[in-house]
C-alpha cells in the first residue's frame, strides 16, 4: 500500500489528474482514496472498471445489475471518494449486458454515485455499443499501426460526441526492432512458403516503409514516439499508461511536453499505409 501511495503522489506531482481502478478491489480503492484525500476532488478524474471482479474468488465477469451496483458501492465506501467520475464496462459480450444492468447504471448516475458511463474493448461488438448512444466514453486500443476497423470506430464515437480514452499505444507487435521491421510481412508457412521476400539485413534501404524507425530515432525511445503520436490525435481525450515504478512514471510524464521530431509523423503515416496495402 505504501508503494502505491508513493506512486500516486509522484503522479500528482507530474501533473497527472486521471486515475483508474482496474477492479473494485477494496484494498486498492482504499490506497487510492488515502492518496487523493487532500486533493480537491473536482480537480481529479477517477474511473472504475466493472466486470473485471474485485479480487475475490469467483467474482469475475459479473455485469448483473446487483453485481455492478455492489461493486461501485463497495469501492466508494473503501475509498471515501464520494463518487466515481466514470464507470467503465470491461469488454462485455453482447449476451452479458442485459437492459436491467444499463438501467441500474443509469440509476447510479441519477444518484451521482457515478457521473459518466464508459465501454471498453476492441471486438466487433464495440461497434454496437458505440451506436446505441448509451455511453459517454469509449476506451479502445489505439496505436501507430491500428487497423482501419479501430480508426473507423473512433470516428463513429467522435461523431456521437463520445470522449475517447486509449490504451495499448505501444503494442507488443512493435516493441523490438525486428518486430517493427517485419510487422507488415506475411507469416512464414511450412518450408518458408508464404513469406514475402525482404531486403538483406545490411541493405541501406532495409527497414524502409516499415516501423523500424521507431527504434532508430535519436533521443527518443520507441514507446515515447508511440505515446507522443497518440497524444497528437485531436480525437483522443486521455491515454491510459501502465507505470508500476516511479522511474517509469516520470519518464512517460515527460512525453506530453515534447514535440515529435520533424518528418516523423510523415514516416508513421507512410509505414501505416504500407502496412494497409500489405494486408
C-alpha positions as CSV (number, residue, x, y, z in Angstrom):
1,X,0.0,0.0,0.0
2,X,2.8,2.5,0.8
3,X,4.4,1.9,-2.5
4,X,1.1,2.5,-4.2
5,X,0.6,5.8,-2.4
6,X,4.1,7.0,-3.3
7,X,3.4,6.2,-6.9
8,X,0.2,8.2,-6.8
9,X,1.9,11.1,-5.1
10,X,4.6,11.1,-7.9
11,X,1.8,11.1,-10.5
12,X,0.1,14.1,-8.9
13,X,3.5,15.9,-8.9
14,X,3.9,15.1,-12.6
15,X,0.5,16.7,-13.3
16,X,-1.4,13.5,-13.9
17,X,-5.0,14.0,-12.8
18,X,-6.8,10.9,-14.1
19,X,-6.7,7.6,-12.3
20,X,-8.3,4.2,-13.0
21,X,-9.2,1.4,-10.6
22,X,-8.9,-1.7,-12.8
23,X,-11.0,-3.7,-10.4
24,X,-13.3,-3.0,-7.5
25,X,-10.7,-4.4,-5.0
26,X,-11.4,-2.5,-1.8
27,X,-7.8,-2.6,-0.8
28,X,-6.7,-0.8,-4.0
29,X,-9.7,1.6,-3.6
30,X,-8.6,2.5,-0.1
31,X,-5.0,3.2,-1.2
32,X,-6.2,5.5,-4.0
33,X,-8.6,7.2,-1.7
34,X,-6.0,7.9,1.0
35,X,-3.5,9.2,-1.6
36,X,-6.1,11.6,-3.0
37,X,-7.6,12.6,0.3
38,X,-6.0,16.1,0.4
39,X,-6.6,16.9,-3.3
40,X,-9.6,18.9,-4.4
41,X,-11.9,16.1,-5.7
42,X,-13.2,18.3,-8.5
43,X,-9.6,18.5,-9.9
44,X,-9.1,14.8,-10.4
45,X,-10.9,12.2,-12.5
46,X,-11.3,8.7,-11.1
47,X,-12.7,5.8,-13.1
48,X,-13.7,2.2,-12.1
49,X,-13.6,-0.8,-14.4
50,X,-16.7,-3.0,-14.0
51,X,-17.0,-6.7,-14.9
52,X,-13.4,-7.5,-14.0
53,X,-14.2,-8.6,-10.5
54,X,-12.8,-7.2,-7.2
55,X,-10.0,-9.6,-6.4
56,X,-12.2,-12.1,-4.6
57,X,-12.5,-15.6,-5.8
58,X,-15.4,-16.2,-8.2
59,X,-16.0,-12.5,-8.7
60,X,-15.0,-12.2,-12.3
61,X,-17.3,-11.3,-15.3
62,X,-20.3,-10.0,-13.4
63,X,-22.3,-7.5,-15.3
64,X,-25.5,-8.0,-13.4
65,X,-27.3,-5.0,-12.0
66,X,-26.8,-6.3,-8.5
67,X,-23.2,-7.2,-9.1
68,X,-22.2,-3.8,-10.6
69,X,-24.1,-1.8,-8.0
70,X,-22.5,-3.7,-5.2
71,X,-19.0,-3.2,-6.7
72,X,-19.5,0.5,-7.0
73,X,-20.8,0.9,-3.5
74,X,-18.1,-1.2,-2.0
75,X,-15.3,0.7,-3.8
76,X,-16.8,4.0,-2.9
77,X,-17.1,3.0,0.8
78,X,-13.4,1.8,0.8
79,X,-12.0,4.8,-1.0
80,X,-14.1,7.6,0.6
81,X,-14.0,9.4,-2.8
82,X,-17.7,10.3,-2.8
83,X,-18.3,9.4,-6.4
84,X,-16.6,7.9,-9.5
85,X,-16.4,10.2,-12.5
86,X,-16.6,7.3,-14.8
87,X,-17.8,3.7,-14.6
88,X,-16.4,1.6,-17.4
89,X,-17.7,-1.8,-18.5
90,X,-14.8,-4.1,-19.3
91,X,-15.3,-5.7,-22.7
92,X,-18.8,-7.2,-22.2
93,X,-20.1,-9.6,-24.9
94,X,-23.5,-8.9,-26.3
95,X,-25.1,-11.6,-24.2
96,X,-23.5,-10.3,-20.9
97,X,-25.2,-7.0,-20.7
98,X,-29.0,-7.1,-20.1
99,X,-31.1,-4.0,-20.2
100,X,-31.6,-4.3,-16.4
101,X,-27.9,-3.7,-16.0
102,X,-28.0,-0.5,-18.1
103,X,-31.0,0.7,-16.1
104,X,-29.1,0.1,-12.8
105,X,-26.1,2.2,-14.1
106,X,-28.5,5.0,-15.1
107,X,-29.9,4.9,-11.6
108,X,-26.4,5.1,-10.1
109,X,-25.8,8.1,-12.3
110,X,-29.0,9.7,-11.2
111,X,-27.9,9.5,-7.6
112,X,-24.5,11.0,-8.5
113,X,-22.5,7.9,-7.4
114,X,-21.2,7.8,-10.9
115,X,-21.1,10.7,-13.4
116,X,-20.4,9.1,-16.8
117,X,-20.7,5.7,-18.4
118,X,-17.9,4.1,-20.5
119,X,-17.4,1.0,-22.5
120,X,-14.0,-0.7,-23.1
121,X,-12.9,-3.3,-25.6
122,X,-11.8,-4.0,-29.2
123,X,-14.1,-6.7,-30.6
124,X,-16.8,-6.1,-33.2
125,X,-19.5,-5.9,-30.6
126,X,-18.0,-2.5,-29.6
127,X,-19.4,-1.0,-32.8
128,X,-22.9,-1.9,-31.5
129,X,-22.2,-0.4,-28.1
130,X,-21.0,2.8,-29.7
131,X,-24.1,3.0,-31.9
132,X,-26.5,2.7,-29.0
133,X,-25.7,6.2,-27.7
134,X,-25.9,4.8,-24.1
135,X,-22.3,5.5,-23.3
136,X,-20.3,8.7,-22.8
137,X,-16.8,7.4,-23.2
138,X,-15.0,4.8,-25.4
139,X,-11.9,3.0,-24.1
140,X,-10.1,1.4,-27.0
141,X,-6.7,0.2,-28.1
142,X,-5.0,2.7,-30.5
143,X,-1.5,2.9,-31.8
144,X,0.5,3.9,-34.9
145,X,-0.5,0.7,-36.7
146,X,-4.1,0.4,-35.7
147,X,-6.3,-1.3,-38.3
148,X,-9.0,0.6,-40.2
149,X,-11.7,-1.0,-38.0
150,X,-10.4,0.7,-34.9
151,X,-9.9,4.0,-36.7
152,X,-13.5,3.8,-38.1
153,X,-14.8,3.1,-34.6
154,X,-13.0,6.2,-33.3
155,X,-14.7,8.3,-36.0
156,X,-18.1,6.9,-35.1
157,X,-17.5,7.6,-31.4
158,X,-16.4,11.1,-32.1
159,X,-19.4,11.8,-34.3
160,X,-21.6,10.8,-31.3
161,X,-19.7,13.2,-29.0
162,X,-18.1,10.4,-27.0
163,X,-14.9,11.1,-25.2
164,X,-12.1,8.7,-26.3
165,X,-9.6,7.1,-23.9
166,X,-7.0,4.9,-25.5
167,X,-4.7,2.2,-24.2
168,X,-2.3,-0.2,-25.9
169,X,-0.5,2.7,-27.5
170,X,2.8,0.6,-27.7
171,X,1.8,-2.9,-28.8
172,X,3.9,-6.0,-28.4
173,X,4.0,-6.2,-32.2
174,X,6.3,-3.2,-32.4
175,X,8.3,-3.4,-29.2
176,X,11.6,-4.6,-30.8
177,X,13.4,-3.6,-34.0
178,X,12.8,-7.0,-35.5
179,X,9.1,-6.9,-34.9
180,X,8.8,-3.3,-36.1
181,X,10.7,-4.1,-39.3
182,X,8.6,-7.2,-40.1
183,X,5.2,-6.0,-38.9
184,X,3.9,-6.0,-42.5
185,X,5.3,-9.3,-43.6
186,X,3.2,-12.3,-44.2
187,X,3.6,-15.1,-41.7
188,X,6.0,-17.8,-42.8
189,X,4.3,-21.1,-43.6
190,X,5.6,-24.6,-43.9
191,X,9.1,-24.8,-45.6
192,X,9.2,-21.0,-45.6
193,X,6.4,-20.6,-48.1
194,X,4.1,-17.7,-48.0
195,X,6.5,-15.2,-46.7
196,X,7.3,-12.2,-48.9
197,X,10.9,-11.5,-49.8
198,X,12.6,-8.9,-47.6
199,X,15.7,-6.9,-48.2
200,X,19.1,-8.2,-46.9
201,X,19.9,-7.2,-43.4
202,X,22.7,-4.8,-44.4
203,X,20.9,-3.2,-47.3
204,X,20.8,0.6,-46.8
205,X,17.1,0.5,-47.6
206,X,16.3,-2.3,-45.2
207,X,13.5,-1.1,-43.0
208,X,12.2,1.4,-45.5
209,X,8.4,1.6,-45.4
210,X,8.3,-0.2,-42.0
211,X,8.2,0.9,-38.4
212,X,11.9,0.2,-37.8
213,X,12.5,3.9,-37.4
214,X,10.6,3.8,-34.1
215,X,13.7,2.2,-32.6
216,X,16.2,4.3,-34.6
217,X,15.2,7.9,-33.7
218,X,17.9,9.8,-31.8
219,X,16.9,10.8,-28.2
220,X,13.6,9.0,-28.5
221,X,12.5,5.5,-27.4
222,X,10.0,3.6,-29.5
223,X,7.5,3.8,-26.6
224,X,7.9,7.6,-26.3
225,X,7.2,8.0,-30.0
226,X,4.1,5.9,-29.9
227,X,2.8,7.7,-26.9
228,X,3.5,11.1,-28.4
229,X,1.8,10.0,-31.6
230,X,-1.4,9.1,-29.7
231,X,-1.3,12.4,-27.8
232,X,-1.3,14.3,-31.1
233,X,-4.6,12.8,-32.2
234,X,-7.2,15.5,-31.6
235,X,-9.9,13.0,-31.0
236,X,-8.1,11.4,-28.0
237,X,-9.0,12.8,-24.7
238,X,-6.8,10.7,-22.5
239,X,-4.2,7.9,-22.7
240,X,-4.0,5.0,-20.2
241,X,-0.4,4.2,-19.2
242,X,0.9,1.4,-17.0
243,X,3.6,2.6,-14.7
244,X,4.4,0.2,-11.9
245,X,7.5,2.3,-10.8
246,X,8.1,5.9,-10.1
247,X,11.1,6.0,-12.6
248,X,8.9,4.7,-15.4
249,X,6.1,7.1,-14.5
250,X,8.5,10.1,-14.5
251,X,9.9,9.1,-17.9
252,X,6.4,8.8,-19.5
253,X,5.3,12.0,-17.9
254,X,7.9,14.0,-19.8
255,X,6.5,12.9,-23.2
256,X,3.5,15.3,-23.4
257,X,5.8,18.3,-23.3
258,X,7.9,17.1,-26.2
259,X,7.3,17.7,-29.9
260,X,7.8,14.8,-32.3
261,X,10.9,15.3,-34.5
262,X,10.2,16.9,-37.9
263,X,9.2,14.4,-40.5
264,X,8.4,11.6,-38.0
265,X,4.6,12.0,-38.4
266,X,5.0,11.5,-42.2
267,X,7.2,8.4,-41.6
268,X,4.5,6.9,-39.4
269,X,1.8,7.6,-42.0
270,X,3.9,6.1,-44.8
271,X,4.6,3.0,-42.7
272,X,0.9,2.7,-41.8
273,X,-0.2,3.0,-45.4
274,X,2.4,0.4,-46.5
275,X,1.0,-1.9,-43.9
276,X,-2.6,-1.4,-45.0
277,X,-1.6,-2.3,-48.6
278,X,0.3,-5.4,-47.4
279,X,-2.8,-6.5,-45.6
